[in-house]
């Protein structure tokens, strides 16, 4: 078996060479996820600093071991990292890579992810779930093992389900109806956050998203965990639905588990499509992101990409639950599109919040109505 050496962050690992990255590869390493891992290290730096003590981490899907080794080597105040993978060859490579990087606070485990999480109930401050596909089958186990004050990190690569291309898998896995709209990736993040919130609530635990992003082929979210029936009940008030009109692009949020949802658009009398239940609260914590920007190491390979993403996330963290797509609105208006910077400036001049979004280059986060945005666009084209 031929091996290659990979340098990432402060670590160097060896991995076997395979024709393509897939779940069938005996040792899983995805170079596209380097940005994901760079962000993960930065999020955990902020979390550990905020917690003020050493932390215990479980990387439930270790693969080559690179994420867990980076946590061990690049974070200060790590008591222990458990790198788990069901595949024995992956565990073998992880052990070799641990020795080559000279880290001592890591141990490996060869278990089903659900089993290791259930066996180590209450022992971890951080649980990282990064499977190939849906994380849904592992959230319940994470809810049992994470202590109050813990941090849950989740990756979902089944975007075709969460973003509405295939509705039935989303309903089956997440208990929610997706919406295939121009902001479908944000909806996907909200469905994922809502599913996690509802799952943790069964254990009188509540989750608060501190950072999330949609990048490439995956969705990634980080949530802090708290405990208590009253606070959990209050947190569930963030669960609700989004109703969307494809005709005029009006949308509205409706809080509640079983609220009244009109079927007719109040703006144009068109038909409203409904997505949810999903998370209507914040997906981005501005203070958390500000601290991430401060702690971001300059020697990572993806520094420029991470910096751009964090700066955009910080600005949009003050915005509402969905965004508008400039080109989509102009298509409805049957007109050309003005520069997005001009539209943002016009909305700000008129007293509205307006920013770009990291999810889509032509996306606009604003508390203005779609009709106001249309008026702004038309005035710029006069």
Secondary structure, DSSP 8 states (H G I E B T S, - for coil): --EEEEEETTEEEEEE--SS--TTSSS---GGGHHHHHHHHHHHHHHHHHHTS-EEEEESS-TTSHHHHHHHHH-SSEEEEEEE-S-HHHHHHHHHHHHHHT--SEEEE-S-HHHHHHHTTT-EEEEEE--SS--HHHHHHHHHHEEEEEEEEEEE--HHHHTTSSHHHHHHHHSSB---STTHHHHHHHHHHHHHHHHHHTTTEEEEEEEEEEETTEEEEEEEEEE-HHHHHHHGGGEEEEEEETTT--EEEEESSS----SB-TTTS-BEEEEEEEE-S-S--HHHHHHHHHH--TTSTTHHHHHHHHHHHHHHTTS-S--EEHHHHHHHHTS----HHHHHHHHHHTT--EEE-SS-TTEEEESS-HHHHHHHHHHHH-
